[in-house]
Amino acid sequence: MSAQSGEELGSEDKWFGDDYGRMFGNAEAATRLDDLRDEVKPSGGEAADDLDRQFHPYQDDGKRHPVAMETASTAIDLLYWRNVKQSGAVFSGVLLLLFSLTQFSVVSVGAYLALAALSATISFRIYKSVLQAVQKTDEGHPFKGYLEMEISLSQEQISKYADKILLYTNTCMRELRRLFLVQDLIDSFKFAVLMWLLTYVGALFNGLTLVILAVVSMFTMPVVYEKHQAQIDQYVGLIWTHVNSVVGKIQAKIPGAKRKEE
């Protein structure tokens, strides 16, 4: 490369801008610079891929699902109250819906919600139409952007969710078979104790009340744990140590209950 090529690089490509000539004022220095740049530039293949992965570690490699990751991130932000207004709106809306279901049937609640939504959209459509007629403007349909939005599920998304549902269903069926047919005596005993405790829970609360309690816990416990993580981990560790000690003693006294060492 000549000195003229160095000047073109400084004036057109703006790699070093006007400082190129001052930094490398002769043809020999410019040639050495181009040779060094060619040496460190990857020639393709695995070297280029490794360098690209090094400087772009978060590129989609086919295994990540951006929509799923974005959905999970949004859910975490809601549960941890990153945006107080957004979390408060979702929390109050869900609680209002659940409390409405305690007083009215599902059909009534669904009908009232549909009527409320239709009243809002029809009123807004009429208002915009009158406003356009008065101002003699042609802004079009007020919900045009939403009407043109693509909301259909692709075949790949349907297949992905169907595969996940099938996986969870098969896993649950195998686990229930293992528990009910007493493949492991201790696990089946724990499951029986859990079912016995649920009989008392069912006598005190109905299913909808449990759902309300679960929603309240989802929006409160993560924040409480985040603020008092050290104390909670300490107490939970003590409880689990005590539980494991009791289970170990019971396991040692029941014949055939001890797990086989792998």
N, C-alpha and C positions, 0 to 999 in steps of 0.2 A: 504494500500500500504506500502511496506517495504522500507527500505533504499536502497535495491538493485534496486527496481523499480525507485526510484529517480535518481540513477546513470544511469540507462538505458535511462531515459528521458533526462538527460544532455548530454549523449554521442551519442545517436542515433537520437532522435528527434530534438536536438539542440535548445530546447525551451529557455533555459537560457545559453546554452553552458557550458563551463567549470566553470562558476561562480555559477552554481547550487549548487555544493557541499559546496562552501564557504558561500553562502547565507543561505542555509538550511542544516545544517550539521548533523541533526539527523533525525531519522525515525518519531518522533512525529511531528516535524515541517513540514515534507513532507506530512504527512497524513492530517494535518490541511489545507495545501495549496490545496491539491486535493479536499477536501470537499468544500472549498470556490469556487473553479473553477466549480464544479458540480452544486453548488447552483445558480450561475449566468448564467450558460449555459441554453438556452431555451430548453424546453422539446418538442417542436413541436406545431403544431396547430396555433392558433391565436397569441400566444406570439412570436413564431418564426417568423411568418409573419410580425408582427409589428416591431420586431427588425431588420429584413432584410430590410424592407422599410425605417427604420430610417437611416441605414448606407448605403443603396443603393437607394436613392430617385429618381434616373433617370433611373431605370430599365424600360424596355418596358412593359407596363401593358395591351397591346392589343389595346389601344386607340390611341397611338402615331404611326406615320408612319415614320420610319427613313429616307426613301428615300425622302418623301415630306419635312421633316425638313431639310435634307441636301441640297435639291434644293433651299428652301427658304433662307437658310443661304448663299449659293453661290450667289444667286441673290442680297442679301443685301450687300455682300462684293463687288460685281461688282459696284453697284450703289453708294456706299460710297467710292469707290476707295481705298479699303484696300490694294490691290495689283495694283500699278499704271500701270505696264506693261500689266497685264491681262485685266484690265478695259480699258486701252487705245486701246488694240488690238480689243476687242469686240466693243467698241464705234466706232472706225474708220471703222471696217468691216461693221457694220450695216449702218453707214452713207454712205459708198461707195455703198452698195447695193441699198439703197433708192435713192441716186442721180443717179445711173445707171437706175433705173426704171423711173426717170423723163425724160430720153433721149431715152430709148429703151423700147420695149414691154417686157412683162413678159416672153414670149416665148424666145425672143432673149437673155435676161439676164440669164435665166435658161440654155439655150444651151451653152452660153459662159462659165458659171461657170462649167458645166459638162465637157466641152472640156479642161478647165484649170486643173481640178482635174485629168482627165484621162491622160493628158500630163505629169503631175507630177508623178503619180503612175507608168505609163508605163516606163518612163525614169528611175525611181529609180529601177524598177524590172530588166530592161535590164542592168543597171550599176552593180547591185549586182550579176547578173548571170555571166557577163564578169569577175568581180572581183573574183568570186569563181572559174571560169575556169582557170584564170591565176594563182591564189594561190593554186589551187588544193585542195580546202576545200569543205566541204559539210555542209553548214549552213542551208540549207533548204530554204523554201519560206520566203522572207523578211517580208511579212505581215501575217505570220502564226499565231502570237498571236492575231491579230485582226480578222482573219478568224475563229478562234476557240472561239471567245468571244460570249457569249450568249446575243442576242439583242431582242429576242422575248418577247412580253408582256404576262404575265400570265392571266389566266381567272379571278383571283381575282382583278388584277390591272384594267382590262377592265371593270369589274363590278363596281369597285369603281369610276372610272372616268365617267362611264355612269350614275351612280346615282347622281354624282355631277352636271353633265350637265342637267339632268332631273330636279333636284332641282332648279338650277338657271333659267331654262326656265320657270318652273311653277311660280316661284316667280316674274319673269319679266312680265309674262302674267297677273297675278293677279294685279300687280301694274299699268300696263297700263289700264286695265279695270277700276280700281278705279279712275284713273286720267281722262280718256275720258268720263266716265259716271258720273263725278262730284260727287263722294261720299263726298269729302271735297272741298268746294268752293275755299278756300285759296290755297290748294295744286294744284288744277287744274289751278288756275290763275298763280301761280308760273311756272308751266309747260308751259303754253301758253307764258309767257314772255321769258322763256328760248328758246322756239322754234322760237320766233320772233327775238331774238338776234342771233340765229344760221343762220337765213337767211342772215344777214349781214356778218357773218363769212364765209358762203359758197360763197358769192359774192366776197370776197377778196382772199380766199384760196381754193385750191382744196383738196381732201382727202389725197393725198400723201404728200402735204406740211404740213398738220396738223399732219400727222404721223411723219414727220421729226421733227417738233417742239416738239411733245410729247417725242420723243427719246432724243432730246437735253435737255429737261426739266428733264427727268428722271435721266440723268447722271450729271446734274448740281445743281438742286434745293435741293436734299438731302444734298449735301456737304455744300451749302450756308446756309441752315437751321441749320445744325449742328454747324456751326461756329458762327452764329448770331441768335441763338434760342430765347434769351431773348427779343431782339428788335422786331423780327418778331412776337412773341406771343403777345407783347404789342400792335402793330399796328393792328394785326388781331382781337384781342379782342375789340378794339375801333370800327373797321368796323362792326363786328357782332353786337355790342351793338346798333350802329346806324341803321343797317338794321332791327333788331328786333323791334326797336322803330317805324320805319316807317311802318313795317308790322302790328304792333299792332294798330297803328292809322287807317290804312286802314281797318283792321278787325273790329274795333269798329264802323266804319261808314257804312259798307256794311251790310244790313239786312240779317240775317241768316248765316253770315260768321263766327261768333264766334263759336269756338269749344265747344262741350259739355264736361263739366267737368266729369271725370270718378269718 
